[in-house]
Amino acid sequence: MIGELALDSTGERVGDGVHGIDLSDRWGLDDGRLNGGYQISVALRALAAEVPLPDPVVASASYLRPAWPGPARVLTEVVRAGRRLATGTARLVQAGPDGVERDVLRLEASFADLAATPADPVDLTAPPELPPFEQCRTFGGDDAPPEVASVGRRMRYGVTAMPGWTRGEPSGDPSAEFWFAFADGSDATLLDLAFVVDGAAPVVLELGRGSSTVQLTVHLREHPAPGPLACRTVTRHLAHGLHEEDVEVWDSRGVLVAQSRQLALLL
Amino acid sequence: MIGELALDSTGERVGDGVHGIDLSDRWGLDDGRLNGGYQISVALRALAAEVPLPDPVVASASYLRPAWPGPARVLTEVVRAGRRLATGTARLVQAGPDGVERDVLRLEASFADLAATPADPVDLTAPPELPPFEQCRTFGGDDAPPEVASVGRRMRYGVTAMPGWTRGEPSGDPSAEFWFAFADGSDATLLDLAFVVDGAAPVVLELGRGSSTVQLTVHLREHPAPGPLACRTVTRHLAHGLHEEDVEVWDSRGVLVAQSRQLALLL
C-alpha cells in the first residue's frame, strides 16, 4: 500500500533534475502553512529520483520561508555519486504573490545502499517503554476535533496520558514518548521517517513556548518494520531564544530506525 | 590574541562571494589529508565574511572528497538575510591533479546576533565531571611524539587516563570525556567550536574501528568563556557500516557552548 504521504509528496519530472509538484493542503498547520516534515518529504523524494543509490541515510534541511499549498518546484543537483555514497542538494522553490520564485527549503542529503552492508546493529540506548499501541490513548487521525490542523489528521499518536500542553497545563518537562502511526494505515518507509521526526508537536510546548524550525538534520538508519513507531523527543538546551530538539524513532522490533536534531526559534 | 586556527583558516576575498586560500599543512591527518574540522573552519569563515549577521548558530557540512594542503577556493552564496536569521552556503573547492576543481566540502549555515536576545540558558544535562585541566594528564601539542599528525600538535587534551586505543587496547566503550585547549594558548571563539567538535579522534577507536565523516551538523550556542573546553563524545548506534557520533562542548563556566552530531562510515 502506497501511503498518502508518498502520494502527496511525489511530483513529476519536468526538466533536467527539476520536479514540479502541487503541494497538498492536507499537510498544513493551523494557519495553512505546510508542515516542515512534509516539505522535507517532497524535496527528498525529488532528489531520490535523481541519485543512483536507493537509501537516504542523512538529510539536512534549512527552513527559509513558509511553504503554502499550491504549485512549487524542486531543483535538484547530484554533487557526487560514489560507489558507497552519493550526495545531492534539493531546493524547494515557490512563487510568492509577486510571481517571483524564492527558496522555501534547502536540503542536502547523502544516499547509500543499506542492503550492501550487513546491518550488525549496535544500539547503546533502549527504545521507549510504552504499552502496546492498541492499549494506548490515541489522538489525531480522522476523528480529531475540527480545530486540529490538517497534518494532525494524517497521523495518530498513542500515549499513556495526554500531554499537559493539550489541556493548557504545560508540564514543565520538555520531553515525550509516544507511538506514531499514519492515519491511513500505511507503514512508514525509510524515506517517510524524515517526515516523522518533524511531524509531532514541539516538546517546548510543555514549557509554554512555541517553536519554529531553523535547521533539521535526520539520520535514516534502517528500513522500519511494519507497524507503529515508538518515538522519544527531548529538548535539553535553551539559550538566546533558540533551542534544540532531539527525536529518536524505533520500529516495532525495537530497532533504532532514525534520529534527528533540530535547532529552532522559541516563539 | 588571534589563534592560529583563525590565521590558517582565513582567506582573501578574490571576487563576488569568492575567497581564495592556501590550505595549511599544519592541520593534517596521518596521510596528509586535512582534518574535517579545519575544512569547516575555512568554509565557515569565508561565509561569515559575506553574511550580515555576526554569529553562526548552526552549520551542516557534507564531506565529499579529501582536501589537501595547497590552493583552494570557497564559493559562498547568501540565500536569505532576514532580521533574526541569515542563511548561506559555502563550497570548498580544490583542483585535482588534472587541474579540474571539484567540491571537497559543502557547508550550509545560519547566522544570528546572539547579543540581540538575552541568554537565559536552560541546560538539562550537566557538563563532564573532570578535575581541573592543570591536574589532568595531557597529550597532543608541540611535545607530541613525532608520529602524531600535524593537527594533533595544534591542540592539547586533558584526560584522567589515556584512552585505551592509544595503547592498542580499545576499551569497548565508545565514549570519552576530556578537556580541549589550543596548543598556542589562544581561547576558542564561537566559530572555532565548529573545529573543536570534529577535532578529536573518533570514539569508535575504542571499538577497534576507524571512521570517516559523511555529514556533520553543529549547533553553536554561546560564545565560550576563556579557558579550556570540557568535551563529551559518544557513539550510541552502529548499523550497516555507519555510526553516529555526538559531541557536547562546555566552557570553563559550565555553559553548553556547542553540540554536534555526525554520521560517519566505519572503516
HADDOCK unambig.tbl for C-alpha pairs under 7 A between the chains (distance, minus, plus):
assign (segid A and resid 64 and name CA) (segid B and resid 80 and name CA) 6.88 0.50 0.50
assign (segid A and resid 80 and name CA) (segid B and resid 64 and name CA) 6.89 0.50 0.50
assign (segid A and resid 114 and name CA) (segid B and resid 240 and name CA) 6.07 0.50 0.50
assign (segid A and resid 117 and name CA) (segid B and resid 240 and name CA) 5.06 0.50 0.50
assign (segid A and resid 117 and name CA) (segid B and resid 241 and name CA) 6.36 0.50 0.50
assign (segid A and resid 118 and name CA) (segid B and resid 240 and name CA) 5.37 0.50 0.50
assign (segid A and resid 119 and name CA) (segid B and resid 239 and name CA) 4.89 0.50 0.50
assign (segid A and resid 119 and name CA) (segid B and resid 240 and name CA) 4.22 0.50 0.50
assign (segid A and resid 120 and name CA) (segid B and resid 239 and name CA) 5.55 0.50 0.50
assign (segid A and resid 120 and name CA) (segid B and resid 240 and name CA) 6.52 0.50 0.50
assign (segid A and resid 121 and name CA) (segid B and resid 238 and name CA) 5.50 0.50 0.50
assign (segid A and resid 121 and name CA) (segid B and resid 239 and name CA) 4.35 0.50 0.50
assign (segid A and resid 122 and name CA) (segid B and resid 237 and name CA) 5.52 0.50 0.50
assign (segid A and resid 122 and name CA) (segid B and resid 238 and name CA) 4.98 0.50 0.50
assign (segid A and resid 122 and name CA) (segid B and resid 239 and name CA) 6.47 0.50 0.50
assign (segid A and resid 123 and name CA) (segid B and resid 236 and name CA) 5.80 0.50 0.50
assign (segid A and resid 123 and name CA) (segid B and resid 237 and name CA) 4.67 0.50 0.50
assign (segid A and resid 123 and name CA) (segid B and resid 238 and name CA) 6.66 0.50 0.50
assign (segid A and resid 124 and name CA) (segid B and resid 236 and name CA) 4.80 0.50 0.50
assign (segid A and resid 124 and name CA) (segid B and resid 237 and name CA) 6.33 0.50 0.50
assign (segid A and resid 125 and name CA) (segid B and resid 236 and name CA) 6.56 0.50 0.50
assign (segid A and resid 221 and name CA) (segid B and resid 239 and name CA) 6.98 0.50 0.50
assign (segid A and resid 236 and name CA) (segid B and resid 123 and name CA) 5.79 0.50 0.50
assign (segid A and resid 236 and name CA) (segid B and resid 124 and name CA) 4.77 0.50 0.50
assign (segid A and resid 236 and name CA) (segid B and resid 125 and name CA) 6.54 0.50 0.50
assign (segid A and resid 237 and name CA) (segid B and resid 122 and name CA) 5.52 0.50 0.50
assign (segid A and resid 237 and name CA) (segid B and resid 123 and name CA) 4.67 0.50 0.50
assign (segid A and resid 237 and name CA) (segid B and resid 124 and name CA) 6.30 0.50 0.50
assign (segid A and resid 238 and name CA) (segid B and resid 121 and name CA) 5.50 0.50 0.50
assign (segid A and resid 238 and name CA) (segid B and resid 122 and name CA) 4.97 0.50 0.50
assign (segid A and resid 238 and name CA) (segid B and resid 123 and name CA) 6.66 0.50 0.50
assign (segid A and resid 239 and name CA) (segid B and resid 119 and name CA) 4.91 0.50 0.50
assign (segid A and resid 239 and name CA) (segid B and resid 120 and name CA) 5.56 0.50 0.50
assign (segid A and resid 239 and name CA) (segid B and resid 121 and name CA) 4.36 0.50 0.50
assign (segid A and resid 239 and name CA) (segid B and resid 122 and name CA) 6.48 0.50 0.50
assign (segid A and resid 239 and name CA) (segid B and resid 221 and name CA) 7.00 0.50 0.50
assign (segid A and resid 240 and name CA) (segid B and resid 114 and name CA) 6.05 0.50 0.50
assign (segid A and resid 240 and name CA) (segid B and resid 117 and name CA) 5.07 0.50 0.50
assign (segid A and resid 240 and name CA) (segid B and resid 118 and name CA) 5.38 0.50 0.50
assign (segid A and resid 240 and name CA) (segid B and resid 119 and name CA) 4.25 0.50 0.50
assign (segid A and resid 240 and name CA) (segid B and resid 120 and name CA) 6.54 0.50 0.50
assign (segid A and resid 241 and name CA) (segid B and resid 117 and name CA) 6.36 0.50 0.50
